[in-house]
Amino acid sequence: MESAIIKTLAYFDIFNYPLKFDELKRFLWSMKVINDEVFKKNIEKLTADKKIETKDSYYFLPGRSETIALRLEANRQSEQKMPIAIRAAKLIRSVPFVRSIYICNSVGFGQASADSDIDFFIITATGRIWIARLFTNLILRLFRLRTYGGHSAGRICLSFYLDQKKLNLASLRISEPDIYLAYWLFNLSPLYDPSRYYESLIGANSWVEKLLPHAFVNNFTPAVGETRWGKIWKAIWEKMWGGVYGAMVEKQARALQWQKFKLSLKNASERRDQSVVIDSSVIKLHENDRREYYQKIWLEKIIALNLK
């Protein structure tokens, strides 16, 4: 138990993110808490032995009290970006075949800086992922909300789309375990999710249960709902593009976007490192996927702390 507590704090320390008691239990790495009192006593013993420290209800590694202020500032920066994310989600919620929209990565984790962009993760209807990406990109580019060129701070990065029937992300893991991907799933912030795909997403990734046995889906209402006219608009276009003609449009949408991808993206999609994945059910365009880096730093911290 003590080892699991320290491993959890060591991972979040990478992001200068101390945890409160309830957060530490929720995100406890690879260990199930049978008794809350025993869990509390383990934390108290680690604190008494100076293996971890506490201040202002936060827990962190020794000598890292400055991360409290860093976390509070990151939380503030993340909150400031939320109105932009909500506005963007409202603009693209009625795009045909968009099923749900989430904030992920730094803003979703509450770890944003002033220079951070706002990463969106979008679930789409089966067989229409490229149509959904084409029109979400066009709309956000039109309203100057999309990252472009050197403009990224406070703008939307549309880097991850997923088919509604391909929700298991196990094939995208970079290692066993992939600690970043496990935490990533439970730090998604649903913005638009009328059919509650988030619960289906978590259910489809049961491999995470043994890694984060106490993690749970945030039970709150997404900030962006459906509108009557938006539902009608979406239904009309989805009916028009639902058959053979829609399959042809999907093929054209893919060809158009493939031509515009940078050569580096095309080359990366041919590798097997899972940073860039481009196919009919997943579009993941993270050229700067830092999961391997975070995994390496975390393991180095564990070794430095004499943990296995």
C-alpha positions in Angstrom: 0.0 0.0 0.0 2.8 2.4 0.9 4.5 1.7 -2.4 1.3 2.3 -4.3 0.8 5.6 -2.6 4.3 6.8 -3.4 4.1 5.6 -7.1 0.9 7.5 -7.5 2.4 10.7 -6.1 5.5 10.2 -8.1 3.5 10.1 -11.4 1.6 13.3 -10.6 4.8 14.9 -9.5 5.9 14.9 -13.1 3.2 17.4 -13.8 3.7 19.4 -10.5 0.3 18.2 -9.3 0.0 17.3 -5.6 -3.2 15.4 -4.7 -5.8 15.7 -2.0 -6.8 12.7 0.1 -9.8 11.8 -2.0 -7.9 12.2 -5.3 -5.1 10.1 -4.0 -7.5 7.3 -3.3 -9.3 7.7 -6.6 -6.1 7.6 -8.6 -4.2 5.1 -6.4 -2.0 3.1 -8.8 -2.6 -0.7 -9.1 -3.9 -1.3 -5.6 -7.4 -1.7 -4.2 -8.2 -0.2 -0.8 -10.1 -2.7 1.3 -10.3 -0.5 4.4 -10.3 3.3 4.4 -8.9 3.4 7.9 -6.0 1.3 6.9 -5.4 3.5 3.9 -5.4 6.6 6.1 -3.0 5.0 8.5 -0.6 4.2 5.6 -0.6 7.8 4.6 0.0 9.0 8.1 2.9 6.5 8.5 4.5 7.7 5.2 4.1 11.3 6.4 5.6 10.5 9.8 8.5 8.7 8.1 9.0 11.7 5.9 8.6 9.6 2.7 5.8 11.9 1.7 4.7 15.4 2.9 1.4 17.2 3.4 0.4 20.8 3.5 -3.0 22.6 3.0 -4.7 19.2 2.5 -2.4 18.3 -0.4 0.0 15.3 -0.4 3.3 15.3 -2.4 6.9 13.9 -2.5 9.4 15.3 0.0 10.6 18.8 -0.8 7.9 19.5 -3.3 5.6 21.9 -1.5 6.0 24.5 -4.2 3.9 22.3 -6.5 0.8 23.4 -4.5 1.0 26.9 -6.0 1.9 25.5 -9.4 -1.2 23.2 -9.3 -3.5 26.1 -8.3 -2.2 28.2 -11.1 -2.6 25.4 -13.6 -6.2 24.9 -12.4 -6.9 28.6 -12.9 -5.5 28.5 -16.4 -7.6 25.5 -17.2 -10.7 27.1 -15.9 -10.0 30.2 -18.0 -10.0 28.1 -21.2 -13.3 26.4 -20.4 -15.5 29.2 -22.0 -13.5 28.8 -25.2 -14.0 25.0 -25.2 -17.7 25.4 -24.5 -18.1 27.9 -27.4 -16.2 25.5 -29.8 -18.3 22.5 -28.7 -21.5 24.5 -29.3 -20.3 25.3 -32.8 -19.6 21.7 -33.8 -22.2 19.7 -31.8 -24.6 19.7 -34.8 -21.9 18.5 -37.3 -23.3 15.2 -38.9 -22.0 12.0 -37.2 -20.4 13.8 -34.2 -21.6 11.7 -31.2 -19.7 13.3 -28.3 -17.0 15.8 -27.5 -14.5 15.9 -24.7 -11.6 18.0 -23.4 -8.5 16.0 -22.8 -4.8 16.4 -22.1 -3.6 19.4 -20.2 -6.9 21.3 -19.9 -8.8 18.1 -19.1 -6.3 17.3 -16.4 -6.4 20.8 -14.9 -2.7 21.2 -15.8 -2.8 23.9 -18.4 -0.4 26.8 -18.8 -1.1 30.2 -20.4 0.4 28.8 -23.7 -1.6 25.6 -23.7 -4.0 24.7 -26.5 -7.3 23.0 -25.8 -7.3 19.4 -27.0 -10.6 17.8 -28.1 -11.3 14.1 -28.3 -14.3 13.3 -30.5 -16.4 10.1 -30.9 -18.1 9.8 -34.2 -20.6 7.5 -36.0 -19.2 4.3 -37.5 -17.9 4.7 -41.1 -18.2 8.5 -41.1 -15.1 9.6 -39.1 -13.6 11.6 -42.0 -16.8 13.5 -42.7 -17.0 14.5 -39.0 -13.3 15.6 -39.0 -13.7 17.6 -42.2 -16.6 19.7 -41.0 -15.4 20.2 -37.4 -12.1 21.5 -38.8 -13.7 23.8 -41.3 -16.1 25.3 -38.7 -13.5 26.0 -36.1 -11.1 27.3 -38.6 -13.8 29.7 -39.9 -14.3 31.0 -36.4 -10.6 31.2 -35.8 -10.8 28.8 -32.9 -8.6 26.0 -34.5 -4.9 25.8 -33.9 -3.1 26.9 -37.0 0.5 27.7 -37.8 2.0 29.4 -34.8 -1.4 30.1 -33.2 -2.1 27.5 -30.6 -2.6 29.1 -27.1 -6.2 29.0 -26.2 -7.3 27.4 -29.5 -8.8 24.0 -30.2 -6.6 21.1 -31.3 -8.6 18.5 -33.1 -6.1 15.7 -32.8 -8.1 12.6 -31.8 -11.2 11.0 -33.3 -12.6 7.6 -32.5 -15.4 5.4 -34.1 -18.3 4.8 -31.7 -17.9 1.0 -32.1 -14.1 1.0 -31.6 -14.0 2.3 -28.1 -11.4 -0.1 -26.7 -8.0 1.8 -26.8 -5.9 -1.2 -25.7 -4.3 -1.3 -29.2 -3.0 2.2 -28.7 -1.0 1.5 -25.6 2.7 2.2 -25.9 3.7 -0.2 -23.1 2.3 -2.5 -20.4 1.2 -0.7 -18.4 0.6 2.6 -20.2 0.2 4.8 -17.2 -0.6 8.0 -19.1 -3.4 6.4 -21.2 -4.9 4.9 -18.1 -5.1 8.2 -16.3 -6.1 10.0 -19.6 -9.3 8.0 -19.8 -10.5 9.1 -16.3 -9.5 12.7 -16.8 -11.6 13.3 -19.9 -14.1 16.1 -19.4 -17.3 15.6 -21.4 -18.5 18.7 -23.0 -21.2 17.3 -25.3 -22.4 13.7 -24.7 -26.2 13.4 -25.1 -26.0 9.6 -25.4 -23.5 9.1 -22.6 -20.8 7.6 -24.6 -18.3 8.3 -21.9 -19.7 5.5 -19.8 -19.5 3.2 -22.8 -15.9 4.3 -23.4 -14.8 3.4 -19.8 -16.8 0.1 -20.0 -15.0 -0.8 -23.2 -11.6 -0.3 -21.6 -11.9 -2.8 -18.7 -8.1 -3.4 -18.9 -7.8 -0.1 -16.8 -9.7 -1.6 -13.9 -6.7 -3.4 -12.4 -4.5 -0.3 -12.8 -6.9 2.2 -11.3 -9.4 0.1 -9.3 -10.9 3.2 -7.6 -11.2 5.5 -10.5 -14.7 6.5 -11.5 -16.6 8.5 -14.2 -17.4 12.0 -13.1 -21.1 12.1 -12.8 -21.9 15.6 -14.0 -24.0 17.0 -16.8 -22.0 18.1 -19.9 -21.9 21.9 -20.4 -23.3 21.6 -24.0 -26.6 19.9 -24.8 -28.5 19.4 -27.9 -30.9 21.9 -29.5 -34.1 21.1 -31.4 -32.9 22.6 -34.7 -29.5 21.1 -34.3 -30.9 17.6 -33.9 -33.1 18.2 -37.0 -30.2 19.5 -39.0 -28.0 16.6 -38.0 -30.7 14.0 -38.7 -31.3 15.4 -42.2 -27.6 15.2 -43.2 -27.0 11.8 -41.6 -30.0 10.4 -43.5 -28.7 11.8 -46.8 -25.1 10.5 -46.1 -26.1 7.3 -44.4 -26.0 4.9 -47.4 -23.9 4.3 -50.5 -23.7 8.0 -51.3 -22.5 8.7 -47.8 -19.8 6.1 -48.2 -18.6 7.9 -51.3 -18.6 11.2 -49.5 -16.6 9.6 -46.7 -14.0 8.3 -49.2 -13.7 11.8 -50.8 -13.4 13.5 -47.4 -10.5 11.1 -46.4 -8.7 11.7 -49.8 -9.0 15.5 -49.4 -7.7 15.5 -45.9 -4.9 13.0 -46.6 -3.6 15.3 -49.3 -3.4 18.1 -46.8 -1.6 16.1 -44.1 2.1 17.0 -43.6 4.6 14.5 -44.9 5.8 13.9 -41.3 2.3 12.8 -40.3 2.0 10.4 -43.2 5.4 8.9 -42.3 4.5 8.7 -38.6 1.3 6.8 -39.4 3.4 4.0 -41.0 5.3 3.4 -37.7 4.1 1.3 -34.8 4.7 3.7 -32.0 1.0 4.7 -31.8 1.7 8.4 -31.7 0.0 8.9 -35.1 -2.7 6.5 -36.2 -4.8 7.1 -39.3 -7.4 4.6 -40.4 -11.2 4.2 -40.9 -11.9 4.1 -37.1 -9.2 6.1 -35.4 -7.6 9.4 -36.3 -4.9 10.2 -33.7 -2.5 13.0 -34.8 -0.1 13.5 -31.9 3.3 14.0 -33.5 4.6 15.1 -30.1 3.2 12.1 -28.2 5.1 12.3 -24.8 3.8 9.1 -23.3 7.1 7.3 -23.6 8.9 10.3 -22.0 6.4 10.4 -19.0 6.7 6.6 -18.6 10.5 6.9 -18.5 10.5 9.8 -16.0 8.0 7.9 -13.8 10.1 4.7 -13.7 13.2 6.7 -13.0 11.4 8.4 -10.0 10.3 4.9 -8.7 13.9 3.6 -8.9 15.2 6.8 -7.2 12.7 6.2 -4.4 13.9 2.6 -4.0 10.5 1.1 -5.2 9.9 -1.8 -7.6 
